[in-house]
Amino acid sequence: MKRALLVLVLIAAFTVPIFALDIKLAHVVNEQDSFHLAATKFKELTEKYTNGEVKVTIFPNAVLGDERTLLERMKMGIVDAAIITNGPFVNFIPKFGAIDLPFLFRDPAHAYAVLDGPIGDELFVEAEKQGWKGLAWAERGFRNLTNNKHAVNTPEDMKGLKIRLMQNPIYVDSFKALGANAVPMAWTEALTALQQHTIDGQENPLNVIVSFKLYDCQKYMTITRHAYAPAPLIMSMMTWKKLNPAQQEAVLKAAKEAAQYERDFNNANEATWLKELGAKGMQIATPDLKPFLLAVKPVYEQYAAQFGQKFIDAILATK
């Protein structure tokens, strides 16, 4: 009996991966959101490329904390990885705010060229200094305005509207310049505020507006595309250093492919989402954006010194 048990133990020792790590990957949105799509693809590919040596467990719906809390917990190694909207990074790495300047990116191709190139690499180097390993640039997408008061076709229509924003000073200053009453708050709190009508509106990409059924409490949408919001897929440096070089290479490969998978999904579904929102009763406006761009010009002047005009120009010049 002892000999048979010993044989079973030896078999197990040679069939189970020598190194097995379970990565806790968190995000703050629901399972219908494209963040979860990226997370599940990352899980699938990581486990495939590491031959099961690295497992991924996904924690959606902010069960491990809001985005700022996740960033702090990754610093301490309490959370292993996360997909987080760019905005909260500004509280730790001010230079990340340059990406959030209003109407900065022309289209998705421009955003991808910037983030997948030297500028994106430079920002991830700054992230490492804070205790995070940047794996890939997933996305929240181009953001649009919704509200439950009236149609917005000009900056004048935004005056006095209480609009929920991410806890990001660039967004706050941008919406103040447009005349809105900027209300920064965590997304988990914003949902309740929208339902109770303590705020008038919010701004997010189409996939968020659809997945959270914001048409139930928001009647008007304006296609402003006022900001492109990337969503870095990052890992705690403490967790990253637990991986051997082959595992690190596999995880990076999985992250980049998962981010591209999410981008492709968002771009392929934009027209469908617009049609669905219209069918749900939202009134959708597509205004001339020139007056909006003119209104936010002071925001660029305000932040040029902080981010460096050269850095902003490099983003604008990327093709």
N, C-alpha and C positions, 0 to 999 in steps of 0.2 A: 504493500500500500504506500509506504514512504517513497519507494523507488518510483512508482507511478506518479505520485504527487510531484516529485522532483522533476520528472520528465515534462509534466504540464507547465511547471514554472519556467523551465528552460525554453519551452516552445513559446510561451507568452513573452518572454524576454526578447526573443528574436523576431517576433511578429508585431509587437506594439512599438510605435515610433520611440526612439530613445529620448527625444525632446518633444514634449507636448505642452503647448501653451494655449490657454483659452483667453482670447482677447474680448474684453467687454467693449462693444461699439455702441455708442449712444447717439440719439438725435432727439429733437423736441417736437417733431410733427407725427401725424398718424400714418398708418400703414398704407393709405391710399396716395400718399405724397411721393413725389419723385425722389426725395431723400431716401425713403425706405427702399425704393427700387435700386438706387445706387448701393445702399447698405447690403441688400440681399445678394446683389451681383458680386460685391467685394467679398462677402462671406463665401459664396460659391467658388470664386476663382482662387482665393487665398487657400482654402482647404484643398483645392485641386492642385495648385502649383507647389504646395509644400507637402503633398502626399499625406495629408492629415496630421502633419506635425504641428501645425498651427490651426486652432479652431477659432471660430468667431461666433459670439453670442450677441444678438442685437437687442438693444433696449430702446424702443421708440417712446413717443408720447411724453417726453420730459420726465420719465420715471427716475432718472438719475440726476435731475436738476435742469434748470434753464441753461441757456447757452453760456452765459458768463460763468455760472457755477461749474459747468462742464470744463471750461478752460482752466479754472482754478484747480479742479480736482485732477485734471491731467498733469498739471504741474507737480502734484503730490503723488502721482501714480495710483490714485484711487480709481480713476477711470482710465482705461487703456487707449481708447480711440474715440473719435467722434466726427460727425459731419456737421459743420457749424457755419452759419451765414457769416459773411465777411464782417458785418458791422461791429459785433462785440470785440473783435481783435483790436479795434482802434483804441480801446481803453488800456491796452497793454503795449501795442506797437503803433504809435501815431501814424507812421508812414503808410500803413494799410489804408488809411483814410483817403489817400489819393485816388484809389480805385472807386471810391464812393462819390467823387465829384459829379454833380448833376450833368446829364447829357454828355458824358465823357466818351462813351463808346458808340461807334457808328452802327454796328450790327454784331451778331454773334461771332462772325469770322474775325472781326477786329479784336473782340474780347479774348478769344481763344489764342490769337497770335501773341497778344501781350502776356497772358498768364502762362502759356506753355513755353515762353521764351525766357530770355535773360531777366526781364523785369519780374516775372513770377518767381524765378529762381532766387533772385535777390531778396524778395519778401520772405521766402521760406528760410533763407539763411538767418534773417532777423527772428523768425519764429523759433529757430533752434536755440537762440540765446535766451528765450523765455521758457524753454523746457518742452517744446513741441516739435515733432518731426513732421514736416509737410510732406504728404505722400502724393497728392494730386489735387487738381482744381476741379471739383464738381461744381454744380451751379444751383443757385436759387432762380436766376434768370433775370430778364428785363422786367422791371417793376412798373405797375400801373395803379392809378388812383381809383378808389371806390368811395361812395358816401351814400347816406340815406336822406339827404336834404334836397339837392337839386343837381341838374346837369352842370358839368364844369367844361366850358369851352375856351375860357380865357383865364389868365391869372386873377383877374378881377372877381371871377366866380368863386375863387378859393378863399376870399377874405372872410375871416371869422370861423371857417370850418375847423372843428376840432378833429385833427387827424392823428391817429396813432402811428408812431414811427419806432424803428429800432432805437435802442439806447446808444445812439451814435451822433456825436455833435455835428458831423457833416450833413446828415439828413435833417437834423433840427434846423440848422442855419439855412439849408436849401429851402425848406418849406416855409420858414419865416420870411425869406426873400420873396416867396410866391404869395405871401399874404395870409397863409393859414395859421391857425393856432396849433402849434406843434406840441404833441403829447407823447413823449418817449415812454415806453413801457415794454415789459417782457410780453412775448406772444401769448403765453399762457394766461396772462391777466387781460390781454386785449380782447380775447374771444368773449369773455364775460361782459366787458365794457361795451362791446358792439351790440350784444344781445339786449343789454339793459339800456342802450341808447345814451349812455353817459359820455360817449364820444360819437362823432358823426361819421367817421370813416377811417380808412386805413390805406396802405399801399403795399402791394405784393405782386409777384408774377401770377400769370393765369393759372398755373398748376395749383397754387395755394388757394386761390379764390374758388376753384372748382372743388378741390379735395376737402376743404372745410365748409363747403356749401354756404359761402358768404352771401349768395343771392337771397338767402332767407332773411337777411337783415340789412342788405345793401342794395338799393334800387338802381343806383347810377354808377357807371364805370367810364373812365376816360383813359384812352390808350395814350398814355404819356411816354412810356418807356424812358422815364426820367433817370433811371439808374440801372446799371447792370450789377447784379449781386452774385459774385462767385460764392462758392461754399467749400472752403478747404476741407479735404479729408485728411485729418491729422492724427498723429499718435503721440502719446506720452513718450518723451525721450527715455524715461525709465524703462518703459516696455520695449521700445525700439532696441535698446542696448541688451535686452535679454535674448534677442534673435541672433542667430549666427549669420555670417555673410550670405549664405545661400538663401536662408529664410528671408533676410532683408530684401534681397533682389526679387524674390517671389512675391513678397508683399507689395513692393513698389509696382511691379508689373500688374498685379491684381488691381491695385488702386487706380492706376492710370486707365486701365481698360474699363473699370466700373464707372469712372467719371465720364469717359467717352460714351459709354452705353446710356448714361442718364442724359447727357447732352443730346444725343441722337433722338431719344424718346421725347424730350421736350420740344425740339424743333419739329419733329414729325407730327406732333399733336396740337400745335398752337391753333391751327384753323378749326380743328374739332372742338377745342375748348371754347373758342369764341362763339361758335355756333350753339354749343350747349348752354352757355351763359345767356345768350339772347333768347333761347327757347325757354329758359327758366324765368324770364321776365325782366332781366336787367336791360336798362337803356344804355347803349354803348355809343360813346362819342369818340370821334377821331379828329381832334382839332388841329389847326395850324400851330405848330410848336415854336415858331419863331418868337412870338411874344414871351413864351416861357423861358427860352434860352436867354433872351435879353434880360429878363427879370433876375436870373440867377448869376449874371455876370459878376456882381460884387462878391459872390462866394469864392470864385476863382481868385479874385484880387486879395481876398481875406486870407486864403490858405497858401498862396504862392510862396511866401517866405518859409512857412512851416515844412512844406513838402519839397520845395525847390522847384523853381520854374523849369529848370532843365529836366527834372524827372517827369513833370507833367507834360512837357513838350515831347519827351521820348515816347510816352504813352500815346499821345495824339498822332505822332508821326509813324507809329508802327503800322505796317501793312500786312 
